Amino acid sequence: MQNDLSLSSLEKNLNMEEILRLSHFLKGYLGNRKLEGLLNGGHHSPQRGQSLEFAQHREYAPLDDLKHLDWKVFAKSDKYYIKQFEKENHIRAYFCLDFSNSMNFKGEKSKFSKIDFAIHLALIIALYKLNQGEAISGITFDDQLRDQLPPKTKKDYFREILRLLLQSQEKFGQSTNLLQSLRGLSEQMLPKGICLIFSDVFDFNHGEYPLIDVCLELQKQGHQVVIFQTLDQEELTFPFEELTRFEGLEFGDEPIQLDPVSIKKAYLQEIEQYCQGLKQRCMAQGIAYHQINNALSLEEAIFQILGENR
């Protein structure tokens, strides 16, 4: 009961009505089409149609296809065994959310912080997939891999994913290390699926675009990867005009006070160059990329994601 009460108090900033409405909209909009195809932006996917999952071994019989012989078992037992597979109709969805401190930023005119916006979008897509009978998983990270729920299809699992994401909001304070945190995920050899990564991708201390390296590792394991770069409107427009005190969000830097007008042009060029560089690298590697601006409504963001791939 205490967990339910705790969750209830955290849900006060959650627009569950919109989450339910938009997940239902996705069902009607997509029909028999796969959401993965739209999210993936037409890039090549390592999975086509139904995939095959290992089910069990059985002893070799004459006329069996030799390509299914398990040579590792033969090496250990000196007996021939055939690997049997079963069809898997659905792709598991791993919802990976960045809970580093920079994701807690919320501009003065924004309705949601970046992490609030990411949580809403992730829950809309997760609920849609769960209602389609597909498995979903929740994963949180900042400077390391934090919490992880395994993929499941049961209807009440949405509540567990919801609890994980909302309770993770109470743990802000860490910096970002995309390479260390998500490399830990790729090393776990998760069953093949689609990894949906929600992050501002602000990690400037661990190489150039370290998230790309992690995504390539996930792709090698057969995963589709989709990046939702979640940004605040103020980060994209730098609307400040008067002398302003700026504070670092993650690294303990001392606040600085400066004239924003004098650096606005250089800042906007820098953020545009960074985001375009990320997008271009994603396109070159077959990684789906969506930039999400929290100035949009949730409905506008969903339409933007779908519209980019019509």
N, C-alpha and C positions, 0 to 999 in steps of 0.2 A: 504493500500500500504506500509505503514511503516513497518508493521509486515513482509511482504514478503521480503522487503529489508533487514531487520534485519536477517531473516532466511537465506537469500542468503549469507550474510557475514559469518554466522556460518557454512554454508555448505562447505566452502572451503577445510576443512580437511576430508570431507566425501567422500568415494569412492562409489558413487551411482551406477556406472556401475557394480561393483562387487555385490552390494546388489541386483540389478535387476537380474543379471546373476545367482547368487546362489539361489535366491528364485525360479526362473524358473527351475533350476536344481532339487530342492526339489520336485517340482510338477512332473517332469518326473521320478525321482528316486522312489518316493513313490507310484505313481499310485493310486490305490484305498485303499492303506494301510493308517492307521491313524498315523500321526506324534507322537501323544501322546504315542502310544505303544512303539515306539523306544526311545523317550526321557525318558520314565518311566523305561526302562531297564528290562522289564519283571516282575516288581513288581506288586503286587495286586493293582488294581485300584478300588476306590469306585464307579466308573461309568462303566457300561458295556452296550455297544450298545447305543440305544436311551434312553434318560432319560425323566422323566415326570415332567412337570412344571405346577403349579397350574394356572388355567385359570379363573374360576368363580364358584359361587354357583348357585344351583337351588333347588327348593323344592323337598323333598323326595317323591318318588312314590313307590307303591307296587312292590316288586321284586328287588328293588335297593339293591346293595351290602351294607350291614350295615357297612363294614369297612371304607367306604368313608363318613360316617356321620361326620359332624363337631360338635363335642360336645361342643366346646367353644361357637359357635353361639347359640346352644341350651340352654346353661346355661344363656345366656343374653336375648334371645328372647322367650324361651319356644316353639320354633318351630324347626322342623327337616329340615335341609338343607344338601344336598350332595355336596361334593367338586368335581368339574370336573377338569380334567387335559388334557393337550395336549402334544404331543410328541415333544421333542427338539432334532434335529439331530446333532447339533454341540456343542462342548465344548468351552466355553468362555476361552480366554487366557489372563491372567493378567501378563504383563511384568513389573517386579519390579526391579528397578535399584538403586544400592547404589551409591550415589553421595557424600559420605564423602570424606575428603581430601586425605586419603590414596589411593583412587581409581585414583587419578590424577597422581600417580607415573609412570614415564617412564624411563626405563634404557637407557644408552647411545646407545646401539645397537638396541633398540626396535623401530619399525616403529610406533606403536601406544602406547599411555598410556593405562592403564588398563581400564579406563572408555570408551575411544575411541573404544577399541576392543569390550567391552561389548555392546556398542551402535550398532556397526555394526552387531554383531551376533543377537542381539535382533530384529533389523530392518529386517534382512534377514528372520527370522522365522515369524515375524509379517506380513510382506508383503505376504509371502506364505499363511498364514492362511486367510488373508483378501481376497486374490484372490480365495480362496476356499469357499468364502461366509461365513466365520466364524467371530465371534465377537472378537475384540481385545481391550485391555485396557492398558494404560500407567500409571505407578505409580513410583514416585521418593521418596527417603528417605535418611537420614543421621543419625542424632541423634534423629530425629522424622520423622513422616510421613509428606511429603512436599506437593506434587501435585498429583492429581489423575484425570484421564479421565475415564468416565464410558465406559463399553464395547459396541461397536457399530460395525455394519457390512458394513456401507456405504464405497464406494471405496475411496472417497476423505478423509476419516478419517486417512489414513496413513500420510497425510501431518500434521495433528494435533498432532499425536503421535511424528512425527519427530520434530516438533517445540518444544514440551514439553521437549524432551530429549536434544536437542541441547541448548535450552535456560537454562536448568538446569545446564549445564556445566559452565555457567557464575557465579554460586553461590557457588563455592567451598569455604571451610574454616571451615566447621563443623567437629566434631568428629563422631565416629560411636557408635550407640546404637541400636543394632539389636532388642533387646527385646522390648524396648519402641516404636521404630518406626513401626515395623511390627506387634506388638501386637495390635496397633491401627488399623491396616488393618484387622486382624482376628476378631476384635470386631465389625466390620461393617456388618457382616453377608452378605457378597457378594453372589450373585447367584453362584451356584456351577460351578467350572471350573478348569483350570490348572494354578497354580501360578509358573511362571518361575522367579527365583530370581538370579540376576547377582550381585555378590559381591566378594570381596577378603576374606570375613568372618573374618576380623581382628578386633575382638572386645574382648579384654582381660580384660576389667574392669567391666564386668557385668555377672560374673559367667563363668562356663565351658561350652563352646559351646551353648550360649544362642539361637542361630538360631534354634537349634533342638527343643527347647521348643515351639517356635513360629510355626514351621512346624507341630508339633503334634496338635496344636490348629487348624490350617487350615485343617488338615486331619479330625479332628473330625467333621468339618462342611461339609465334603464330597469333599474337594478339593484334586486334585493331586498336588504334590509339586516336583519341579525340581530345584536343586541348581547347578548353574554354578559358581564354585569357580574360579575367574579370577585373575591370578597372572602374575607378570613380571618375565622374565627369570633371572634377577639378584637376585630376591628374592629366587629363587629355586637353584641357583648355587653359589651365593656369590663369584663372580669372582675377587674380589679386592685383590691386592697383595702389594701395596705400602701403606705407612701411609696415612690414609683417614679420612676425616671429615664427620661424619654422622649426619644428622639432622632428628629430629622427624617430622612426617607429620601431626599429629593431636593434640597433647596434650600440645604443648608449651614447650617441654623439651629443655633444653640447648643443643646446638650441642656438640658432643664429638669427639675427634680425637684419633685414636688408630691404632694399627697394626692389620689389618684384618686377617693376617695369623694365629695369635695366637688364634683367636676365631672361625676360619672357621669351624673346625670339630664340635665344640659344637653347633654352629649355624645351620649347616646342619642337625645334629641329631634332633635339636629342631623343625625345620620347617617340617621335614619328619614325626616326631612323631605327630605333630599337625594335619597335613593334613591327615595322615592315621587314626588318631582318629576320625576326622570328617567323613571320608568316611565310616569307620566301623559303626559308630553310624547311619549314613544315611541308610546303608544297613540293619541294625537291625530293623529299624523302617519303612522300605518300602518307604524311601525318595530317589528319583533318584538323583544321584550325578555325576557331570562331572567336572574335573579339566581342566581349559582352560589356556594355556600358550600363552602369546601374542608374543612369538617368532615364532609361527605358522603363516602361511598365513590364510586368512579367509577361503579359500577353504580347507586347511588342517584341520582347526578347525571343519568345518562342517563334513568332512569325519571322523574325530576322533569321533565326537558325534554319527554319524550313525554307524560307525564301531564297537564302543563299545557294540552295541546292536544287531549286526547281528546274 
